[in-house]
Every structure is written in C-alpha cells, then in structure tokens.
C-alpha cells in the first residue's frame, strides 16, 4: 500500500483475519465500489465467528460493501457521507456523530474520531480507568462539545500539560465534590471571573463550570463502575448535592440514568 513518501506492506494475508479478535478497516484514498477478491468473504466469515469489526473514516465503504451494515446505522467522514448513503441505501448514514457502535460493528468519522472510537473499545474491553490512561498517554482531549456526547467516552475532561490552567484543573478534579462557584474558582486561580472564563475558553474550549460538571460526571461514572454506593451517596461525593440534580446532569451528559449505566457496566464485566 503506497502512502506517498513511504509504502506499507502487511506481513499477513487474509487468512489472518480468522484469528483476529478485532479487525480495523482503515480509510483509503478512493473507496472501491467492489472489494478485491476474497476480502468480503474473509470479513463475513470473521463476523460469523463473532469477530468485532470497526472502520476508520471512509473505511466504512469497505465494511458496507460486505453487506454487514445492512439495516444498521453507520457514520463516516462528513465529506463522504452523502456518497456512502447513495452507494448503500440499505445503511442509515449519520454524518453528525463521531462514531456509531452497533455492538459487533463500529464505524467512525474522520481520523480524529477514530481515536474516540478506539478509546470507546478500550473502555468496553478494560474499563474506564484504562481508557482514561490511554487517552492521557495519547495526549488527546476526552470530551467534545455539542450534541454528540452520548456517542463518546465520558472520561476526565482535558487537562492540557504545560498550560497556565494546569494546576487549577488538577485542583478542580481533587475538589469537585465541593459546592464550587465561579467566584470561588476564580479566587482559587487568583484572577477575575471574566479573565478565568476567557482563559478557560482559550485553553480547554469550554467554561469553568461546564468543565467542572464533566469532571463530576466522570467521577460519578467511576464510582458507579467500581462501588455499590447508592445514588444518593454518589451525588454528595461528586458535588451535585441532590440526587435529582445528579440524575438530570448525568442523563444529559451520558444519555442514560445512573442506575442503567451501572447495570450496563456490570453486565459487560461478565462477558469473556
């Protein structure tokens, strides 16, 4: 496979797909209308054995060409989404999300969204703590603004290393159980609320209180996954105060209730 300045040569043939637990279909410069001989058959055989298959960017064209996405929702790079919908009307193409998880089959938008999808798969396989560590080691943001929140991993909000806000972000993580206000956060930072808002926007892309809400939700996710604490106790330990406020914010960010989230995670732990 030529990548311009260099060439990538795979050391394995299609027969290796039969041994894979997860198969990743990468993006290609020009997605073919028909797959090379043997590719569709190998992918369908792997799928029949329960192998997880995920596509990156326009790799969704390859996955759709196998017929495995028929009747399912999928995404790809927004530039290519109309073409994917035209070529494969049997697939519901959603260009507005970072990735779509159908269980066995996953599709992601552009290359950056593929990182979100991969973190999601790590989290499904190993839990949120491992996913959060992988994200930190990759030096990538862990939260996206907008209506796509339910499709991404809700790990700790980004704390860019080397920024002037780094000590304050660490302090907020450590004290998110407190009843914090914008004025109190600004006082801790030693600046005015207006300056704090401006610097937060510049360095994290969000506001102090929005960042704090996400940190609280992330801590709540961790407690739901690792403890049997009742919702009332978690609401207090994460700074939401009342269980009602906690449930409302959690559902708004994660897309489900705390109880349902705990059940889903505990069910996933039992899958080998």
N, C-alpha and C positions, 0 to 999 in steps of 0.2 A: 504494500500500500504506500503510494508516494504521498508525502506531506510537503512537497516543495523542496525545502532545503535538505530534507532527510527522508529516509524510507523506513517504514516499519514492517518487519517480517514476523508473522506469528509462528511460533515453534510447534504448533499443534494443528491438526486437521479437524474437520467437522466431527470426527469420531470422539473427540474430547468432550463434546457437549453432553454426551451420555453420562459422564462422570461429574458434571458440574452441579453445584447446589444453587448457584445464581448465575445467570447469563446476562451480560450487558451488551446491548446493541448500540454502537456508537453512531454519531451523526456522520453523514457522508456529504461530499460536495454536491452531488447530483443524485438524489434517491432514484434508484431504478424502478421502472414500472413492474418489472418481473424480476424475481430473485435469481441469482446464479443457481445452476443445477445442484440439487442436494441440500440447499440451505433451508428452504421451507420445511422439507421433510425432517431434517435433523432437529429443527426448532419445535415442530409439532410433536415429535417423538419425546423430546425432553420435557415438554409441557405435559404430556400424557403421564410421565413418570413423577410429576409434581414439582419439577424444577421451576424456580422463580425466574421470570424474565423481565428485564427492565430496559427501557430505551432512553437514550440521551438525545435531546434536540430532535433533528429530523430522522433519527433512528426509529422514530415512531412509524415512519413509512415502511420500514423493513418489517416491523412487528405486525403492522396492519396487513401487509401483503401475505402473511402466513394464514390469515383468517382467524387468528386467536383473539383479536379485538372485536369480533363481530358482536354487535349488541351491547358493547361496553362503552364507557366514557373514556376519553383519552385527550392528551394535550401534546403540543409540540411548540417549536418556536413560533411566535405570533406571526412572523412574516410568512411562514409556510403553512399556517393553519388553514387558510382557505383552500389551498391546493390539496391538503390532506383530506379535507371534507369532500372535495369534488371527486377525488380518486376513490375514496372509500366511504360512500354514503351510509354503509352499514355501521359505521363508527360514529358515535356522538363526540364531536371535536369541541373542546372547551379551550379557547385561547386565553382565558382570563386567569388561569391558575398556574402556580409554579410546578405542580406535578399532580398526578392522579394515581391513587393506589386502589387497584381493584382486587387486592389480595395477592393472587399469584402473578398478575401482570401489572407493571407500573410504567408510566410514561412521564417524562419531564419536559419542561420548556427548553430554554436555551442552556448553554453550558453552565452558567452560574446556578441556574435552577437545578441542574443535575446534582450539584453539591448538596442542596436542600434534600433532594430525594435520597441521596446516599446516606445522609445523616439520619433520615427517617428510617431507612432499612437497618442501619446500625442500632437505632433505638429499639426497633421491633425485635431485633435479634438479641441484644445485650442490655437493654435498659437505658434510661435517660442519662445516668451518670457517665456511662461510657460514651454516649453520643455527645454530651457536653464537652467531655475531654477531647474527643476527636475534633470538635469544632474549634476549640481553643488552639489545639495544635495546628490546625489549618489556617488560623488567623482569619476567620471569616465571621461575618455578622450572623446572629442566630435568630433574628426577628425581622419580619418585613411589615411595613405599614400597608394599610388598605384592607380590602375585603377578602384577602387570600389567607387569613390567619389560620383558618381551620384546616388548611392543607399542608401546613408546615410544622416542624418540630418546635414546640414552645419551650426551648431551653433558655438559659440565662441570657438577658439582653446583652448586646455587645459592650465590652469594656476595652476600647482600643488602647493597646500598650503604648506608652510614651506620650499620651495626651495630657493636657493640664488637668483634665477632669478625672484621671485615673484614680487618684486617692479618694475623691468624693464618691465615685461609683463603687469602689470597694467598701466604703463606709455605709453607703445605702444598702448594699447587699447584706452587710452584717447587722444592720439596724432596721430592716424592712418590717419587722414586727411592731415597731413603734408607731404612734399616731403622728406621722410626719406631715408637715405643711410646707408649702412652697417657701414661706418666710423662714421656717426653721432650717430647711435645706440650704437656702441662700446664706443664712447666718453661719452654718457649718462650713460653707465654702468661702466665707469671707468676702462676699460680693453682693450686689443688689439683686433683687429678684429678676429685674429686667436683663441685667448682664448675664445672670445664670441661664435664663431662658435662651438668650442668643447663643451662648457658648454650647449649650446642650444641642441646639439645632445644628450648629456647625460641626460638632464632633460626634454626635450619635444619631442625628437625623430625626430626633423626637424631642419631646418636652420632659422636664424632670419628673412630673407626676405620671406621665404615660410610661416612662422608663421604670418608675417605682412600681406601678401596677403590674407590669410584666414580670419584674423580679419577684413580686409577691405570688403571682400565679405560678411561676416556675418553682418556687419553694413549696407551694401547695401541691403541685404535681409530684414532687419528690416525696413529700410526707404521705400522700395518698398511695404511692407505689411501695413505700418501704415500711409503713407503720399501719397499725389498726386503729389509730386515733379517730375519734368521731369528728364529724364535720365541724361541730361547734368548737372543739379544741383547735383544729387546724385554722379556723377563721381567726381565732385570737393570736395564734403563733405566727400567722402571716400578715398581721396588721390590718385585716379587713374589719375587725371589730365584731360585727354581727354576722351570723350565718347567712342571713338574707343577702347582705351586700356581697359576701364572699361568693355565694351561688350565682348571683347575677353577673358579677365580673368574670368568674370562671367560665360560665357558659358563653359570654360574649367573646372571650379570647380563644377558648379551646373548642367551642362548638358543641359541647356536651356538658352534662351535670357532673359534679364531683363524684357522686355515687356511681354513675355509669362509667366514668373514667377509671375508677378503682376496679370495678368489675371487669372491664375490658383488659386492663393491665394484668390482673391476677389470672384471668383466663389465658392470656398469652404466655404467662410463666409456665403453664402446664404443657405447652406444646414443645415437643422434642424435635 
